[in-house]
Amino acid sequence: MDRSFFGVYRITREDGPGGGYHRLEHGTTLQGMQSLDPHRRREPLTYYHPTGPLGQVFKHFAAATPRLRRVGVIGLGTGTMACYASPGQAWTFYEIDPLIRRLATDRRYFTYLRDCLETYAIVMGDARLSLAHAPDASYDLLIVDAFSSDAIPIHLLTREALRLYFAKVAEGGLLAFHISNRYLRLAPVLAAIAQQNGLSGVQGRDLHLSQAQQHQGKSASHWVILAQRPEDLDPLTREDTRWRPLNTQPGVKAWTDDFSDLLSVLRWR
């Protein structure tokens, strides 16, 4: 267990029907998990499982074209996504918390980065400030996977943030948002911003898991993929009917750096 400015992190060992795992938790939120079985060390688990939405993105786009040469990830976690890397790709992680970098690179606990990437970059600092210094059109895929408590920090989910992201995404590239959380419905927010900016988007929800899937380290997840043109999403939507349109919702407006409305997207129970 350790603490940073951003909260308390805890690494635990879990043993069960699916084998042993190391888990990284931030408060009550699971940040990542890795199997202790040597044969499964390179298997992306939790929200990044190969049969989940993010796994589908890498499967369909890597198979369709060599489009994903440059990948940027906002939020390091345990480095799980590194195991989707292919030879010749360049990966850059943006991370604000030095403690996360230390835990993700501590080979006593997590070895995704060591096992799956020969070279990579970790850029420390607030992602929006750091990304502003990257050359335009730097990435073929930019993934927003940063969490504060249980959801993406608001300043990474505004109209101005999306304009910055797409300035850094190459023509035909993709922007992926991990929006899984317990309390907020964030897909309509992204839909409103996409509509304002003439973007195309789809969402993938993988929320109902069997006990066997959970024992094997898979977590329920919800992802949104945005692109500049509908055809940029074709390899995904043409081959996988699980992806649904990203629709706006009455009463939910686009968030900006000066405006957000949590009550409009709160999950009332």
GINORGI-V645121 format. One line per field, one symbol per residue. psi: psi as a letter, one per 20 degrees, with the letter a starting at -180 (. if undefined). A space follows every 10 residues. Layout:
psi: ???
This chain:
psi: prqahjapqp prpppahjaq qppppocjpp hrqpqiphij hjopacijqh iaghhhghgh hhhgrlhmho pqpoogcjjg ihjiqqpiqp ppppphohhg ggghjoihgp jggghipgqr pooqrphggg hhiqqqkhqh pppokqpodj rpphijkrgh ghhgghhipr pjrqpppojp rhhqnighgh ggggghjkqq qrqppmioqr hgghhjjqqq qpqppqrhqh iiighghhio iipqqoqrpp iorpqriipq nhhijpop.
